[in-house]
Amino acid sequence: MIQIQEKISISEQLRILERCQKDELILSDELKKSGFTYDHLRYKDYNTQLPPENNYIPIEDFQQASKNIPAISFFSGAGGLDIGFEHAGFSNLASIEFNELFCDTLRLNSPNKLIIGPPNYSGDIKNRDELYKVLKNVIGNKPFEGVFHGGPPCQPFSIASNQRFGKEDENFKRKGFSDLDKGNLLNDYVWFIGEFKPKVFVIENVPGLLELDKGEQLNNALTYLKNKGYNITMPQIINTTNYGVPQKRLRLIVVGTLSKHNFEYPQINIKQTSCFEVFQEPVYDQENHLTRDHAAKSVLRYMELGYGVRDQLGRVDRLNPYLPSKTVIAGGIKGGGRSHLHPYSPRTLSVRESARLQTFPDNYIFTGPVARQFTQVGNAVPPVMGFKLADEIYKQYYY
């Protein structure tokens, strides 16, 4: 049975919604007066039917003992890859991130870890001299026996991002490597790999990185690393739902090693992971669970939607709990995109629910305004995906 508070009938819900619409009342205020929240609202077709057997395993269940293998995180963001590697037993020596708000989140959740970013450092990977000196003190002698992992900011290579943020560009074209602020960060990351020679490196990005310029820029970067002695596997586009993440999310992964053994990607699951169990556990008492204050007219429209159906006016989709979620985007309460509709309550998802779809643990807290919390969640690598990669790296190169 779905563990959601059920204290409001459809008839009572309709009375409140219709009264708000007729008298131009604020729905959130009227719900509060009646002892309800947006979590209590229901679709007309609400049911508690259980889905077929699922293969979802939360990141908390993957925790492994420390193996004392060091790792350095580049472009750490909110820490998705960091969590995955830590749960696989790696010791993340430092996280490099230039966004101060993201650094606040990293420090809040890992107060004893070195965060190379504002206000103590620039955290800007383009500032090679500064970062080289800091890493030299952290790593010591070269080559580095651990792992470098990171995903250069993906906005220049993302079609969706440029449609949202680059509408002044001709035909919403992807700027790619011509983006002076972000497009060359891959080359900076590659430079640090070449300098410190980690035993293994991971590059994570959107599939657009492989398609841009017919792959020429990426090939040039990988050729540089091959000349440094790296054995690099064929870049692979993966769908995270094939690896236990309850969300469809396409990512490009590149793994290189100084070993002669080619990296073999984790075995995919036979069945894709549905998002049912993400919404089965209570969320109303969790941190970062703040729902959007929808107007009554919006909720009345949402109530009529079936699983997987889009509200054309709001351009939001009701999730189907029996399938993987659609991709979590870097949206928020005040623009920058929209989150999806909850499968059981006619409202958009909270930050915590989006973080669950990304497989962040419930005790991982995101800082800053709600809209920027969504940004952190939507830009992250799912920790479970990070764990699967890290676990295979350990088995193949350190076991």
N, C-alpha and C positions, 0 to 999 in steps of 0.2 A: 504494500500500500504506500502511496506517495506521502511523504511526511511533510505536509503543508497544512497550516492552520485552516480549518474549514468552518468559519463562523458567520458566513453570509450566504443567504440564498440568492438565486438569480432574481427572484421577484423583488427582494429588498434592494439588491444592487441596482436594478432598473429604476426603482423609485428614487434612489439617491441621484443617479445619473440624470434622469429626466428632470428632476427638480432643479439640479444645478444648471442644466441647459436652459430651462424655461426662465429661471429667475436670475440667470447670469451669476451664479455662485461659484466660488472656487472649490473645486472637487476635493483637493487635499484637506481643506478646512472642514468640509462636510463629513468626510470620512473620519477624521479625527474626532469630531463631535459624536459620531455614532460608535466610536471605539474600534474603528477599522483602519487599515492602511492599504496601500496599493497591492500589497502581498495577498490580501484577502479576496481581491477581485477575481472573477472567473469568466472564461469563455462560455458561450451557450452550450457547446458540445463537450464541456469538461468531463473527463472520466479518469479513473485510476487503474485502468487496465495495464497489467504488467507486460513488458515486451518480451521477446525471446531471450534466451540466455545471452548475456553480454560478456565482453572480455575486458571491460574497463578496470584498470588497477590504478589507484591514486599514487602520486609521487611519494607520499609518505611511506607506502609499503615497499618502495624500492631501496630504502636506506641501507647502505653497506658500510662495513667497518673501514676506517681509514687505511689506505695502502701506502701513504707517505710518498705519493707521486705528485710532484709539483705541477701547477698549471698557472698560466697568466691569461687573464681575460681582457680582450680588446673590444672597444665599442660595447661596453657591458650593458648599457641601457638599464632596465629594471632588474637584470640579473637572471634571466631565464636559463641561459647556457651555464652560468655559474652554479645554479642550483642543481642542474642535471649532473655536472661533473662532480660536485660535492657529494651527491647521493651515490655516485658510483665509486666513491672512496678517494677521489683526487683531492689534493690540498691546494686550493686557490690562493696563491701567494699575494696576488694583487689584481684589482679590477681597474681598468682605464676607461674613463668616461668624462666627456667635456661638459655635459649638461648638468648644471648644479642641482636642479630638482631631482634628476635621476640619481645623482650622488647622494642626496639626502635619503632617498629610499634605500640605497645600498648600505649606507652607514647605519640606518635605523635597524635593518635586519641582520647586519654583520658588523657589529660595533668593534670587533677585534681585528678586522681585516683591513689591509692597506687599500684605500680608495684613492687612486691617482686622478684627482679632478678637483674642481673648485670647492672651497675657496683656497685650499692649500697649494694646488697645482693647476695649470691650465687644463690638463687632461686632453689637450688638442694633439692628436697624433701627427699633425703637420709640423708641430714644433719638435722636430726630431732631436735637436741637441738636448733640450730639457728632459724629454722622455728617455732618451738613451742613458743619460747620467743616472736617472732614478732607477731604471731597470738594471743597470749594471750593478748598482748597490744591492738590489734585491736578488738578482740571479747569481752574481759572482762569476765564476769561471765559465767560459764558453768552450764547446757547445753546451746548450741547455738540455738536460736529460728529460725534461718534462714536455708539456704540451702548450702551444699557443692556440687559442681559439677565439673567434670573433666574427662578426658580420658587419662590414662597412655599411653605414646608413644606406638604406635601399631606396630612398625617395627618388634619386635621379633615374633609377632603372625601372620604376614602378608605373605602369599605365594608370592604375587606379589613383595613385597619389598625384600624378600630374593632372588628372582630370579634376581633382579636388582643389589643388593648390597652384597649378600652373596654367590656368585658363587663358591667360594673356598670351601664352606661347602659341605659335602657329600650329593649328590642328592638334593642340594638346600633345605635341611631340615630346618624347622622352629626351631630356637633356643628356643623360648618361655621363660620360667622362668629360663632356664640355662644361658640366656644372662645376665651377671653380671652387665652391665651398665643400662639396661632398663627393663629386665624381672622381677625384684623384686619390681619395682615401684608401682605395684598394692598393694603389701603388705604394703608399706610405706603409701600409700594413705589411706588404710583401717585402719592403726594404728591411723592416725590423726582423722579419723571419730570416732573411738572408744574413743579417748581422749577428743574431744570437743563435742561430742554427738549432732550434728546438728539435727534439727527436721526432715529434709529430706536430703537424699544424692542421687546423680546421678552418675553412672559409665557408661561411653561411650567408646566403643572400636570396633575393627573389629570382625567379627564372629569367627575368628580363636581362640580368647580367650576362647570361649565356647567349641571348639572342641579339643584344646590341652590337652593331657593327659586325654582324655575322660571327661574333665571338672573337674578333681580332684582338681587342684590348685584353680580354681575359687570357687568351692564348699567349699574348706577349708576357703577361705577368707570370703565368705558369712556366713559360720557357725560361724566364729569368731564374725561377726557383729550381728548375731541372738542372740548369747550369751550375747551381750551388750544390748539387748532389742529391736532390730530392727525387724520390720515386712517387709519382703522383697518379692517383687513380682517375679514371674518367669522371669528369663532373657529372653528377646525377641529380635529376629533379625528383624529389620525393613528395608524396602526399602523407602528411603526418598522421592521418587517420588510419593508415596502414601499419602504424607503429604504436597503437594504443592511445592516441590522442583523440578525444571525442569531437573532432573538428576537422573539416576539410581545409587544409592549408598547404599550398605548394611552396616548397623551398628548394633552393639549389645548394648542394653540399659538395665541397671539394676537400679531400683528405690527402695530405702528403706526409712522407716519412723518410728518414735517412736509412731505414731498413730496406733490404732487397725484397721484402714481402709486400705484395700489393694489398692494400686495405680492401676488405670485403664488407660491404654494407650489411647492417643488421637484417636478419630474415624478417620478411613482412608477415603480418598476421593473415590468417586465412579469411577472416571476416573483418570488415571495417568496424570501428568502435562507434556506437551510437552515443548520443548525449543524454540518454535517459537518466543514468545514475547521477549525473552532475546536478540535476534538479530534484533528485529524490531526497537529499539531505536538507535539513532546515538551514536557512541562511539569514533569517531576520535578525539574529543576535550577533552576526559577524561584523568585523571591521570592514570598512569600504563598501558596505551595503546601503547605498543611498539611491533610491529610485527616483526617476524623473516625475515631476508633478504634471502629469498629463491633464489636459482639459477633458471635461465630460464628453464632449462631442467626439474626441479622438477615441476614447475608451469604447464608446458606443459602436464606432466603426470596427475597432479591433475585435470586439466580442463576436462578430459575425464570421470571422476568418476561420478557415479550416487549417489543419497542419500543412505547413509549407506554402501557404497562400500569402501573397503580397498585398499590403494596403497601398493602393496606387497613389493616394493623396500624400501620405507620409513617407512613401517609398521605403517601407520596412516590412520584413518578412517574419511570419510566425514560424518558429523553429518546430521541426518534427522530432519529437523525442525518440522515435524509433530509428532515426538516421543520425549520421554525424552532423554537427552544427555547421552552418555556413562559416566562412572565415571571419574571425574576430578582427574588426578593423579599429584603427586608432581614432575612434570618434569620441563623442562626449556629450554632456548635457547642454553645452553652449556652443555647438557647432563643431566643425572639423570632421563631420561624418555622423553616422547614426549606428547605434547598436541594434541588434535584432530584437524581435518580440519574444518574450518568455513563452514557452509552450503551454503553460497552464494558467498564467495570469495575463490579462490583456494589457500589458505594459512593456516598455523596453527593459533590457537587462541592466542590472547594477554592475558596478566595477567588480564586485566580488564574484558575481555569477560569470562575468566575462573572464575573470582570472581563473575560475574553475575550468572553463572550457579550454583555457590555455594550459591547464594542469598545474598552476601555482598552488602551493599548500595554503590552507585557510589562515595559517598564522603568519603569512607573509603580508606585510602592510605596505601600502602605496601612499606616498606623501603628496602634498600639494592640492590645488583645486581639483574638483571632480573631473573636469574636462581633461586635465593633464594626467590624472590617474588613468583615464581611458587610453590616453596616448601611450603611456608606459606599458600598459597591458597589451594593447594592440600591436605595438612594435616588437614585442618580445618573441624570443624563441621558446616554444613550449618546453618546460623543464623535462617532461617525460621523454620527448624527442632527444633532448640533450643527454639524458641518462643513457638512452639506447646507444647513441654514438659513443659516449664515453666508455660504456661497459665493453663495447666491441674493441675500442682502442686498447683498453687494458688487457683484454684477453689475447689480442693479436700481437701486442708489442711489449707488454710488461709482465705478463703472467709467468 
